[in-house]
Amino acid sequence: MANIASAKKRARQAAVRRQHNIMLASRMRSAVKKVIKAVRAGDKAVAQQAYHTAVSVLDSSVNKGIVHKNKAARHKSRLNTRIWAM
């Protein structure tokens, strides 16, 4: 445990930021899953709408430093491929 006041504060800040980052990562995974669920259901219109939302969430996650830009690009590419294959 930290003894210095500044170290205690950094520990508190890290805990808050960790929780916030977990929430953002969960939001990203949920958006991707919604697209996959719509594709499996065979509903192209819903899948495209969910894809549009997922792209926004993925790009936001990249800007916030939650995931690397290549990971987001890989997700977008694979989701888009699934939609086009419908």
Salt bridges, closest charged atoms under 4 A:
ASP59 OD1 - LYS76 NZ 2.72
